[in-house]
Every structure is written in C-alpha cells, then in structure tokens.
Amino acid sequence: MKKLCPNFDREDGLDTVLEVPVPEEAFASANKNHNKSWQNMKAWMKPNADRSPAALLGSRNTEIQLLLGVVGAPLIPMPIRCDHRLINRIVKDHPLEALKAKYIVQQYVAAVGGEKTLNSIESMYAMGKVKMAASEFCGGNGMLNNKAVKMKCSRNGGGEMGGFVLWQKKPDLWCLELVVSGCKISAGSDGKVAWRQTPWHHSHASRGPPRPLRRFLQGLDPKSTANLFSDSVYMGEKSINNEDCFILKLEAESTTLQARSSNKVEIMQHTVRGCFSQRTGLLVQLQDSHRLRIKTPGSESIFWETTMESLIQDYRNVDGVNIAHKGRTSVSLFRLDEDLHTLSRTGMEEVWTIEEVDFNIKGLSMDCFLPPSDLKKEEDECDGVVGGVPSVNARLPFKIRSGSNRISASKVAAIDSSESDSTEEDEES
C-alpha cells in the first residue's frame, strides 16, 4: 500500500501523506514507467472542479457507483447493545435454540481471545485494500419502468482497486473512508446518527437508530460480533469449505424496520446469519439479506432484495485477539415484481485484505467522528440509492442518472450545494 505521494509542484518539497493508502496494484505500470504511475496517482488527487463525471470515470461510471453504493459501506440490520456482558449468564426461561446459540457465542469469545481481552479494547484502527467487480447482470423478460426488457446476461472481467481506513471507538463511534479508482465514499457514526457521503449524492443520515458498519463484523470486531449474536437462535449445521459449522440466525425487529422505513420505502425484513466453525469456534461466514418495497404512485410497487455472503479467512493474533485478515463478499441484487418474480439480477463481488490493525489508539477524540457539516436527514430515501439499493428510477445496468463526481482528499469532504441541487434536478427530470 502506498501511503506517500511525491510533491509534484516542488521537487524539494515534502511528500504528501495520503489519508487513504492506495494499493500497489492500482499502479501496475510502476516497474515499467515510474513517472507515469505517479502521474496516475496525481490524477486521482487532482481537484475535479474543472472535470466532468464522464472524464473522471468514463464508461465505468455506472458500475463504480453501483459497487460503492451497495458494497462500499453497508450497515447491519439493528443497533448492537453494549450495556451488558458479552455472555448473558441468566439462562432461565430461554428456549433451547437460544441456549444453544449462547453456548456457541461463548465458544467464539474464547476462540478470539477471551472476554477479559475483548473488554480491554477501547478503540481500534484498520487499514486494508479491496477489489470490487460487478460479476454479472441477468435480466428476464418483464416490465421495468413500463418498458419491455429483453433477456440479457453479461459478465465483466477485471475489477476496481481501492483502499480503506477504519476507525472505531466503542461500537457506536466509527468512521470509514474508502477510495476505489479515485472515487471516495465516507461513512460514520457519532453515536447519535449514522451517515454516508458519496460523490453522487449529498451527505445524508440513515433512517432509524445508528447502526454499526458491516465490515466490523467481517472478523474485525469480535466483541460486537459476540454482542450481536448473543440474542440469536440456533438454526442447525452446514459445511462451508469442508468446515463443519453451526448456524446462528438473527431477525431485525419490526420496530427497527419501521424506524428505517419512510412514506415511499418500506423495509420489509432484514436477516443475519453467522456460521461458526465447530473445530475452531471462529466466525467463518456472515450472511445477511433484506427486502424492501418502493411505492410508486399510479403504478405497481417494486421490490428489491439484497443478499450478502462473506467468507471470513486468515485469522491472525493481534495483541491477543484473533482478527480476520482477508475475505470475499458476494452480493446479489434482485429486482422483483408484485408477485416476487425476478425481473433482474445483478451480481457483485469484493475481495478484501487487511494490511494493518491496532488497538487502543491514543488521541482518538470525538472530533474524529463528527458528521459532515452539510448532513441532511433523508425524509424520502428514494432518490438514486435506497440504503445501497438503486431506486425505481435507476435502470440497471444502464446509465444511472446522477451527477457522479470525485471529491478531493479531505477528512470530511463537503459536496458543493449548487452541484447537489443540479444533480437532484437531473434525477427528477
């Protein structure tokens, strides 16, 4: 990972420290043409005021927007309670499936380092790299936006390289900065509100109570994982990569789903499953799926169903805690009609690797988790992307109508208000 960028304006100037390190693979020509590779990095960091979205992303505009919107910073279904012990010692009046789940979680806590070690962690930092790709698109005969859609199936090779930095202080304070192919997405929570900022959409708050980032549950935050599944139920066993696993299931409560819904968007269900190795006790797969309904006046409602499946691998001991250092997340995005027949399917994939992890970061204050100054509450999350899912106006995999723009390298970059207004006008037209 490249953490420094040369001073292009002055040869004797100090190098610039990149806020989000850039993967070496993003500059494959480094060995053949050193100057050209650094010019590529310069292009990533160059202010974009005088550049159009097409010049920035070209024909990849739609794919990058879709990848970052869906895979970039998804949240888990519900808040994680952190005001109780990792394992509830009171087992009276619990059904058998819940008791089995608590025992499995207790084994997981022991496998990752023990309750005492996990309770000693006040904050953490992680840095890593990702490779994202839209793996396939399949559309069946049906009606999308009142227009006939013919059968189509395509596969895309390659992928978009990027890097990310994660900060966390307790489970309710966190911040993510992710840069993929020069396009940056920021997300975070100050304990009161969870927010997201993308190049194509104004900064906006997630509806409902603040929820943790899904990436933390991909082997980075064992304590939050244990707290989440402490209220789960045992669902049986399955084999994953020749590893026998226990399956724990957790459903979002109706009150949580209602808090996340709006007049135009109804979150119908959100389910999480964790697969824990019978041999090691560690979490080896995280699955979650949610379905929402977008209500459109004068026409039938459109349903979106998103399923995510993460393989969690390469656990390593970091200061007494077993942390997963790589994995692969596969996403399927289904568009359904009123009878829940599939109208289209888009597949996405992310391969991620953790390069650095550290705990109990000194000087990590509340200022590091403040939301952007232009944060807006989403009254209706139906413009462009709904919780990572394209709205009814989005025609996938065709061009998504938005003003995608790359934002400059700043801790919390603000999107120009006039630019955001023009983008919304374009979407409504």
HELIX and SHEET records of a PDB file:
HELIX    1   1 GLU A   24  PHE A   27  5                                   4    
HELIX    2   2 HIS A   34  MET A   45  1                                  12    
HELIX    3   3 PRO A   53  LEU A   57  1                                   5    
HELIX    4   4 GLY A   58  ARG A   60  5                                   3    
HELIX    5   5 ASN A   61  LEU A   67  1                                   7    
HELIX    6   6 LEU A   68  GLY A   72  3                                   5    
HELIX    7   7 LEU A   96  VAL A  112  1                                  17    
HELIX    8   8 GLU A  115  ASN A  119  1                                   5    
HELIX    9   9 ARG A  214  LEU A  217  5                                   4    
HELIX   10  10 PRO A  222  PHE A  229  1                                   8    
HELIX   11  11 SER A  254  ARG A  260  1                                   7    
HELIX   12  12 MET A  366  PHE A  369  5                                   4    
HELIX   13  13 SER A  417  GLU A  428  1                                  12    
SHEET    1   A 2 LYS A   2  CYS A   5  0                                        
SHEET    2   A 2 THR A  16  VAL A  22 -1                                        
SHEET    1   B 8 LYS A 152  ARG A 155  0                                        
SHEET    2   B 8 SER A 123  GLY A 139 -1                                        
SHEET    3   B 8 GLU A 160  LYS A 169 -1                                        
SHEET    4   B 8 LEU A 173  VAL A 180 -1                                        
SHEET    5   B 8 CYS A 183  ASP A 190 -1                                        
SHEET    6   B 8 ALA A 194  THR A 198 -1                                        
SHEET    7   B 8 HIS A 201  ALA A 205 -1                                        
SHEET    8   B 8 LYS A 376  LYS A 377  1                                        
SHEET    1   C 9 LYS A 152  ARG A 155  0                                        
SHEET    2   C 9 SER A 123  GLY A 139 -1                                        
SHEET    3   C 9 THR A 342  PHE A 359 -1                                        
SHEET    4   C 9 VAL A 321  LEU A 336 -1                                        
SHEET    5   C 9 ILE A 302  VAL A 318 -1                                        
SHEET    6   C 9 LEU A 283  ILE A 294 -1                                        
SHEET    7   C 9 VAL A 265  SER A 277 -1                                        
SHEET    8   C 9 GLU A 243  GLU A 251 -1                                        
SHEET    9   C 9 VAL A 233  ILE A 240 -1                                        
SHEET    1   D 2 GLY A 142  LEU A 144  0                                        
SHEET    2   D 2 LYS A 147  VAL A 149 -1                                        
SHEET    1   E 2 VAL A 385  VAL A 386  0                                        
SHEET    2   E 2 VAL A 389  PRO A 390 -1                                        
END                                                                             
